[in-house]
Amino acid sequence: LVTQKDGGYLTDLGKKAAEHAQALSLILAPYKHSIAS
């Protein structure tokens, strides 16, 4: 997922994984506003 052992840059697969992880965190995050209001 990264180009070097110490981090380096994200590979294409790493970028996709990060995008999916961000989307998943948004889906799983609790709603900040009540749906009823």
Buried (B, 14 or more C-beta within 10 A) or exposed (E): EEEEEEEEEBEEEBEEEEEEEEEEEEEEEEEEEEEEE
